[in-house]
Amino acid sequence: MVSKAKQLQEAKQLKRLEVLGWAMIHGMVINPSKGYEQYVENFFTFHACPCDRRREFCPCPESVAEVKEKGCCLCRLFWRDLATFQMTLGRKDEKSTGEESGAAPRGGEPKPGRRSAAK
């Protein structure tokens, strides 16, 4: 007889393979910062999409359209490609440091060639 712990371990391994296969079939990449282990764990905690519990499956069918339209799915597990992920990450970094507006980065002077808004 197989223990419940062993069954759960096997189910999680199948879910990992499903996530990897989904990404491969649809030409997507998995979030390189987080990986997919947290999503697999959350799926088994909630028994639904960990990011939108109204979605019954993970990976959910909606993720394909979301990646095509927005570059990533709702939960940011799947991305169109690595470049899209890096560009999105770069925009967040710029916003958090104020570089986009030409303001001084935290703790420093404005970047050369950019004018400060206050003069």
Beta strands, then each sheet from edge to edge (+ up, - down):
strand 1: 29-30
strand 2: 78-79
sheet 1: 1+ 2-
end
